[in-house]
Amino acid sequence: MPLTSFDFQQARVKQVLFKSRLRSVLYGVREAEPALFSLAENPLGQWIQTVLKPQAAGQPAVRELEYVLQRMLNTGQDLATRYQRGHLEEARAGLEQVNVFSDQIETLLTSLERAA
């Protein structure tokens, strides 16, 4: 079944969910669970594996999307570690880098959606 705009909208929601959860960690609302930073357990990572790859695995943008997501997760984990060590402002300031990765992911999703 071909990918639809609804499929890509789901991916965008999953990305916003990660950013929201990370923000909650960096503002002390929730604990940083290891699953939050795992590509295999991340909702967008799961979407890539189960929805996107079966339909578009050969496209270079799929690999790039996975790579940028992994970098965003690694950055998020680093920020959570900084927060846990008491570097609150430094960790929160790092959210800007997460937003840069998020913008890259959005660009890749848009490109893939247009190609679908």
Backbone as numpy.savetxt, mean C-alpha at the origin, in Angstrom:
# Nx Ny Nz CAx CAy CAz Cx Cy Cz
-12.49 -13.46 -16.40 -13.33 -12.28 -16.40 -12.44 -11.04 -16.40
-12.65 -10.13 -17.34 -11.79 -8.94 -17.42 -11.94 -8.03 -16.20
-10.88 -7.29 -15.93 -10.90 -6.34 -14.82 -11.82 -5.17 -15.15
-12.51 -4.69 -14.13 -13.43 -3.58 -14.31 -12.98 -2.38 -13.48
-13.61 -1.26 -13.68 -13.28 -0.08 -12.88 -13.58 -0.34 -11.41
-14.57 -1.20 -11.12 -14.87 -1.56 -9.74 -13.69 -2.29 -9.10
-13.03 -3.16 -9.85 -11.85 -3.87 -9.33 -10.77 -2.87 -8.91
-10.54 -1.88 -9.74 -9.51 -0.89 -9.44 -9.93 0.03 -8.29
-11.22 0.29 -8.20 -11.72 1.09 -7.08 -11.48 0.34 -5.77
-11.68 -0.97 -5.78 -11.40 -1.78 -4.59 -9.93 -1.67 -4.19
-9.04 -1.68 -5.17 -7.60 -1.55 -4.89 -7.31 -0.20 -4.24
-7.94 0.83 -4.74 -7.71 2.17 -4.18 -8.20 2.24 -2.73
-9.31 1.63 -2.44 -9.84 1.61 -1.07 -8.87 0.86 -0.16
-8.31 -0.23 -0.64 -7.37 -1.01 0.16 -6.11 -0.21 0.48
-5.68 0.62 -0.45 -4.52 1.48 -0.21 -4.84 2.53 0.86
-6.00 3.13 0.77 -6.42 4.13 1.76 -6.53 3.46 3.14
-7.00 2.24 3.17 -7.12 1.50 4.43 -5.75 1.34 5.09
-4.72 0.99 4.31 -3.38 0.86 4.88 -2.92 2.18 5.47
-3.07 3.26 4.70 -2.63 4.57 5.18 -3.37 4.97 6.46
-4.64 4.66 6.52 -5.43 4.98 7.71 -4.94 4.18 8.92
-4.69 2.90 8.70 -4.19 2.06 9.80 -2.82 2.52 10.27
-1.96 2.86 9.32 -0.62 3.34 9.70 -0.73 4.64 10.49
-1.57 5.53 10.03 -1.77 6.80 10.75 -2.26 6.52 12.17
-3.15 5.56 12.33 -3.65 5.19 13.66 -2.52 4.70 14.55
-1.58 3.96 13.97 -0.42 3.48 14.74 0.43 4.67 15.17
0.68 5.59 14.25 1.58 6.70 14.53 0.97 7.76 15.44
-0.33 7.65 15.67 -0.98 8.56 16.61 -1.47 7.83 17.86
-0.99 6.60 18.05 -1.23 5.87 19.29 -2.61 5.27 19.45
-3.38 5.17 18.39 -4.73 4.62 18.48 -4.73 3.10 18.46
-3.76 2.51 17.77 -3.67 1.05 17.67 -2.22 0.62 17.70
-2.03 -0.65 17.96 -0.68 -1.23 17.98 -0.25 -1.57 16.55
1.05 -1.56 16.32 1.59 -1.93 15.02 1.72 -3.45 14.96
0.79 -4.09 14.31 0.83 -5.53 14.15 1.71 -5.87 12.95
2.52 -6.93 13.05 3.41 -7.29 11.93 2.66 -7.51 10.62
1.43 -8.00 10.68 0.64 -8.25 9.47 0.39 -6.98 8.68
0.39 -5.84 9.35 0.14 -4.57 8.67 1.20 -4.29 7.61
2.40 -4.80 7.83 3.52 -4.50 6.94 3.94 -5.68 6.07
3.14 -6.73 6.06 3.42 -7.93 5.28 2.75 -7.83 3.92
3.51 -7.97 2.87 2.95 -7.92 1.52 1.88 -9.00 1.34
2.14 -10.18 1.87 1.19 -11.29 1.71 -0.10 -11.08 2.50
-0.04 -10.29 3.58 -1.22 -10.07 4.41 -1.86 -8.70 4.18
-1.21 -7.86 3.42 -1.74 -6.54 3.12 -2.91 -6.69 2.14
-4.04 -6.03 2.38 -5.18 -6.17 1.48 -4.87 -5.82 0.02
-4.06 -4.78 -0.21 -3.71 -4.44 -1.59 -2.78 -5.50 -2.18
-1.85 -6.00 -1.38 -0.97 -7.08 -1.83 -1.77 -8.32 -2.19
-2.77 -8.64 -1.39 -3.63 -9.79 -1.69 -4.42 -9.55 -2.97
-4.89 -8.33 -3.16 -5.63 -7.99 -4.38 -4.74 -8.17 -5.61
-3.49 -7.74 -5.50 -2.55 -7.90 -6.61 -2.41 -9.38 -6.96
-2.25 -10.21 -5.93 -2.05 -11.65 -6.15 -3.29 -12.35 -6.70
-4.44 -12.02 -6.14 -5.64 -12.79 -6.47 -6.48 -12.22 -7.60
-6.41 -10.91 -7.82 -7.26 -10.28 -8.84 -6.43 -9.80 -10.03
-5.38 -9.03 -9.75 -4.62 -8.40 -10.83 -3.72 -9.37 -11.57
-2.90 -10.13 -10.86 -1.93 -11.00 -11.52 -2.59 -12.05 -12.43
-3.69 -12.65 -12.02 -4.30 -13.63 -12.95 -4.73 -13.00 -14.28
-4.99 -11.71 -14.29 -5.46 -11.03 -15.50 -4.36 -10.30 -16.26
-3.34 -9.83 -15.55 -2.37 -8.93 -16.18 -0.94 -9.18 -15.73
-0.61 -10.41 -15.42 0.70 -10.72 -14.84 1.87 -10.29 -15.72
1.70 -10.30 -17.02 2.81 -10.00 -17.92 3.12 -8.52 -18.08
2.28 -7.66 -17.54 2.50 -6.23 -17.71 3.55 -5.73 -16.72
4.53 -4.97 -17.20 5.57 -4.45 -16.30 5.00 -3.60 -15.17
3.88 -2.93 -15.39 3.29 -2.09 -14.35 2.84 -2.92 -13.14
2.54 -4.20 -13.35 2.13 -5.06 -12.24 3.31 -5.29 -11.31
4.46 -5.60 -11.89 5.67 -5.80 -11.08 6.06 -4.50 -10.37
5.95 -3.40 -11.08 6.27 -2.09 -10.50 5.32 -1.77 -9.34
4.05 -2.09 -9.52 3.05 -1.86 -8.47 3.41 -2.65 -7.21
3.77 -3.89 -7.39 4.15 -4.73 -6.25 5.40 -4.19 -5.57
6.36 -3.73 -6.36 7.61 -3.18 -5.83 7.34 -1.91 -5.02
6.53 -1.00 -5.56 6.24 0.25 -4.86 5.44 -0.04 -3.59
4.51 -0.97 -3.65 3.77 -1.34 -2.45 4.71 -1.88 -1.38
5.66 -2.74 -1.76 6.61 -3.26 -0.79 7.43 -2.15 -0.17
7.85 -1.18 -0.97 8.60 -0.04 -0.43 7.74 0.77 0.53
6.46 0.94 0.21 5.57 1.68 1.09 5.39 0.93 2.42
5.25 -0.39 2.34 5.11 -1.18 3.57 6.38 -1.12 4.41
7.54 -1.20 3.76 8.81 -1.11 4.49 8.96 0.25 5.17
8.58 1.29 4.46 8.64 2.64 5.03 7.69 2.75 6.22
6.49 2.21 6.06 5.53 2.22 7.16 6.05 1.50 8.39
6.69 0.38 8.17 7.26 -0.38 9.29 8.37 0.42 9.97
9.19 1.08 9.17 10.25 1.92 9.73 9.65 3.06 10.56
8.59 3.68 10.07 7.95 4.75 10.81 7.34 4.25 12.11
6.73 3.07 12.08 6.16 2.49 13.30 7.26 2.20 14.32
8.40 1.73 13.85 9.54 1.47 14.75 10.03 2.78 15.37
10.12 3.82 14.57 10.53 5.13 15.10 9.54 5.61 16.17
8.26 5.42 15.90 7.23 5.82 16.86 7.40 5.05 18.17
7.61 3.75 18.06 7.77 2.91 19.26 9.00 3.30 20.06
10.00 3.85 19.41 11.24 4.28 20.09 11.14 5.69 20.63
9.95 6.29 20.49 9.74 7.61 21.06 10.00 8.77 20.13
10.28 8.50 18.87 10.53 9.55 17.89 9.21 9.89 17.18
8.27 10.42 17.95 6.91 10.62 17.45 6.83 11.57 16.27
7.41 12.74 16.41 7.31 13.73 15.33 8.04 13.27 14.07
9.17 12.64 14.26 9.93 12.13 13.12 9.11 11.06 12.37
8.46 10.19 13.14 7.64 9.14 12.54 6.46 9.74 11.78
5.81 10.71 12.39 4.64 11.33 11.75 5.04 12.12 10.51
6.19 12.75 10.56 6.67 13.50 9.39 6.94 12.55 8.22
7.29 11.32 8.53 7.56 10.32 7.49 6.33 9.91 6.70
5.16 10.28 7.19 3.94 9.96 6.44 3.96 10.59 5.05
4.73 11.66 4.91 4.84 12.31 3.59 5.44 11.34 2.57
6.44 10.56 3.00 7.04 9.58 2.08 6.03 8.50 1.71
5.21 8.10 2.67 4.15 7.12 2.39 3.20 7.69 1.34
2.91 8.98 1.44 2.03 9.62 0.45 2.67 9.64 -0.95
3.98 9.78 -1.01 4.68 9.73 -2.30 4.49 8.35 -2.93
4.69 7.31 -2.13 4.47 5.95 -2.65 3.01 5.75 -3.04
2.12 6.29 -2.25 0.69 6.18 -2.54 0.35 6.82 -3.88
0.95 7.97 -4.15 0.73 8.64 -5.44 1.27 7.79 -6.60
2.42 7.16 -6.38 2.98 6.29 -7.42 2.06 5.10 -7.67
1.51 4.54 -6.60 0.59 3.41 -6.73 -0.65 3.85 -7.50
-1.17 5.02 -7.19 -2.34 5.53 -7.89 -2.06 5.68 -9.39
-0.89 6.19 -9.73 -0.52 6.34 -11.13 -0.46 4.99 -11.83
0.12 4.00 -11.16 0.21 2.66 -11.74 -1.17 2.02 -11.88
-2.01 2.18 -10.89 -3.37 1.63 -10.98 -4.13 2.27 -12.13
-3.99 3.57 -12.29 -4.66 4.26 -13.39 -4.17 3.75 -14.74
-2.87 3.56 -14.85 -2.29 3.03 -16.09 -2.81 1.63 -16.39
-2.85 0.79 -15.37 -3.34 -0.58 -15.55 -4.83 -0.60 -15.88
-5.56 0.30 -15.24 -7.01 0.37 -15.50 -7.28 0.78 -16.94
-6.52 1.70 -17.45 -6.71 2.14 -18.83 -6.36 1.04 -19.82
-5.39 0.21 -19.45 -4.96 -0.88 -20.33 -5.91 -2.07 -20.28
-6.74 -2.14 -19.25 -7.63 -3.30 -19.07 -8.77 -3.30 -20.07
